[in-house]
Amino acid sequence: MKRFGLYVIIVVLSGLLVHQCTKEPETKTITKVEYIEKTDTITKVKIDSVPITRYINRIKTVKGKDSIIYREVHNDTTIEAKEYRTELESDSAKADLKILTTGELLDVSGTITYPKEIKTITKFQNNSGLFAYGQSDVSFQNFGVGIDYVYKNSVIFGVNTTYNTVIKTPYIGFKLGIRIK
């Protein structure tokens, strides 16, 4: 009767833990953004030779910074300014700029386009798994079954039972293993 109970415990444990074998490995994706200060040399400059005439009001804000308000038509509160469109290219970047001037530089605006390197690292985490096995010796005098549970590819827990047919005696064994490499 004790042997039957041992077999029932082994079957129940294997049934509870076999679900772990069906899971896919867990993956973690880590995105690492590195900002590197880089100096680049301008290789090409293109400035429109015909500027666009703009009418603007220059007003002073409370914080002391000049603000520019564009107007459609010239009136007694506006001044005439020239807007130049400029393209600058370097080895790895491009700038599209608007330069507003009356002879005095009033405003520079635009965009700078450059490649940004983003590294994505994907890590696979090993899942745990359950293994069932059978064993016998060469003379077929010992038969056994066992279950090993591997936890995240680092620790093994196991239990097995063996039956010796010559002396008609069952044996129970336990296993604990750790990864050394």
ZADO-239998 format. One line per 4 residues: their letters; for each residue z, y, x of C-alpha. Coordinates in Angstrom, 1 decimal. Layout:
<atoms>
a) Z/Y/X | ...
</atoms>
This chain:
<atoms>
mkrf) 0.0/0.0/0.0 | 0.7/2.4/2.9 | -2.8/1.8/4.3 | -4.3/2.7/0.9
glyv) -2.3/5.9/0.9 | -3.6/6.8/4.4 | -7.2/6.2/3.3 | -6.7/8.4/0.3
iivv) -5.2/11.2/2.4 | -8.2/11.0/4.8 | -10.7/11.1/1.9 | -9.0/14.0/0.2
lsgl) -8.8/16.0/3.5 | -12.5/15.3/4.2 | -13.4/16.4/0.7 | -11.5/19.6/1.0
lvhq) -12.9/20.5/4.4 | -16.5/19.3/4.0 | -17.3/22.6/2.3 | -16.9/24.3/5.6
ctke) -19.9/22.5/7.0 | -22.3/24.1/4.5 | -21.6/27.7/5.5 | -24.1/29.6/7.6
petk) -23.0/31.2/10.8 | -21.5/34.6/10.3 | -23.4/37.5/11.9 | -22.1/40.9/12.8
titk) -24.6/43.7/13.5 | -23.2/46.5/15.6 | -25.3/49.6/16.0 | -24.5/51.6/19.1
veyi) -25.9/55.1/19.5 | -25.9/56.5/23.0 | -26.5/60.2/23.6 | -27.9/60.8/27.1
ektd) -28.4/64.3/28.4 | -31.9/64.4/29.7 | -34.0/67.1/31.5 | -37.7/67.2/30.6
titk) -40.6/69.2/32.1 | -42.9/71.2/29.8 | -46.4/69.9/30.3 | -48.4/71.8/27.7
vkid) -48.0/75.1/25.9 | -50.2/76.3/23.0 | -49.7/79.7/21.5 | -51.8/81.0/18.6
svpi) -53.9/83.9/19.9 | -54.0/85.6/16.5 | -50.5/86.3/15.2 | -49.6/86.5/11.5
tryi) -48.4/89.9/10.3 | -45.0/89.8/8.6 | -43.1/92.6/6.8 | -39.3/92.3/7.2
nrik) -36.1/94.0/6.5 | -33.5/93.8/9.3 | -30.0/94.0/7.9 | -26.6/93.6/9.6
tvkg) -24.2/91.1/8.1 | -20.5/91.3/8.0 | -20.0/88.9/10.9 | -22.2/91.1/13.1
kdsi) -25.2/88.8/13.2 | -28.7/90.1/12.3 | -30.4/88.6/9.3 | -34.1/88.8/8.6
iyre) -35.4/89.1/5.1 | -39.2/88.6/4.6 | -41.1/90.9/2.2 | -44.5/90.4/0.8
vhnd) -45.7/94.0/1.0 | -45.0/96.9/3.4 | -42.7/99.7/2.0 | -40.4/102.4/3.5
ttie) -37.6/99.9/4.3 | -39.7/97.3/6.1 | -40.9/97.1/9.6 | -44.1/95.3/10.8
akey) -43.6/92.2/13.0 | -45.9/89.6/14.5 | -45.2/85.9/14.1 | -46.6/83.5/16.7
rtel) -46.8/79.8/16.2 | -46.2/77.8/19.4 | -46.4/74.2/20.4 | -44.7/73.0/23.5
esds) -45.1/69.4/24.8 | -43.1/67.7/27.5 | -43.1/64.2/28.8 | -41.2/62.8/25.8
akad) -40.7/65.6/23.3 | -42.7/68.1/21.2 | -41.6/71.5/19.9 | -43.2/73.4/17.0
lkil) -41.8/76.9/17.1 | -42.3/80.2/15.3 | -41.6/83.3/17.3 | -41.1/86.6/15.5
ttge) -41.4/89.8/17.5 | -42.0/93.5/17.3 | -42.2/93.8/21.0 | -38.5/92.9/20.9
lldv) -37.8/89.2/20.2 | -36.4/89.0/16.6 | -36.3/85.3/15.8 | -37.2/81.9/17.2
sgti) -37.2/78.9/14.8 | -38.8/75.5/14.5 | -38.3/71.9/15.3 | -38.1/69.8/18.4
typk) -39.1/66.1/18.0 | -38.0/63.6/20.6 | -37.4/59.9/20.7 | -33.9/58.7/20.1
eikt) -32.8/55.3/21.3 | -30.6/53.3/19.1 | -29.4/49.9/20.3 | -28.6/47.2/17.7
itkf) -26.6/44.3/18.9 | -26.3/41.2/16.7 | -23.5/38.8/17.4 | -23.3/35.4/15.9
qnns) -19.8/34.0/15.2 | -19.6/30.3/15.1 | -18.2/28.9/11.9 | -15.8/26.1/11.7
glfa) -17.1/22.6/10.9 | -15.9/19.2/9.7 | -17.2/16.0/11.3 | -16.7/12.5/10.0
ygqs) -17.3/9.5/12.3 | -17.0/5.8/12.5 | -16.1/3.8/15.6 | -16.1/0.2/16.9
dvsf) -15.7/-1.6/20.2 | -18.4/-3.7/21.7 | -16.9/-7.0/20.5 | -16.4/-5.7/17.0
qnfg) -12.7/-6.4/17.0 | -11.7/-2.8/16.3 | -13.2/-0.7/13.5 | -12.2/2.8/12.7
vgid) -13.0/6.0/10.8 | -12.0/9.5/11.6 | -12.4/13.2/10.8 | -12.6/16.0/13.3
yvyk) -12.4/19.7/12.3 | -13.8/22.1/14.9 | -12.4/25.6/14.4 | -14.9/28.4/15.5
nsvi) -16.2/26.2/18.4 | -12.9/26.5/20.3 | -10.3/24.1/18.9 | -10.7/20.5/17.6
fgvn) -8.2/18.9/15.2 | -8.7/15.3/14.4 | -7.2/12.3/12.7 | -8.4/8.7/12.8
ttyn) -7.4/5.2/11.7 | -8.4/2.0/13.5 | -8.0/-1.6/12.3 | -7.7/-4.4/14.8
tvik) -9.2/-7.6/13.3 | -7.7/-10.0/15.8 | -4.0/-9.0/15.3 | -4.6/-7.5/11.9
tpyi) -2.9/-4.3/12.6 | -3.9/-0.7/11.7 | -3.5/2.2/14.1 | -3.3/5.9/13.3
gfkl) -4.3/8.5/15.9 | -4.3/12.3/16.1 | -6.5/14.6/18.2 | -6.1/18.1/19.4
giri) -8.6/19.6/21.8 | -9.2/23.1/23.2 | -12.3/24.5/24.7 | -12.0/24.9/28.5
k) -15.3/26.5/29.3
</atoms>
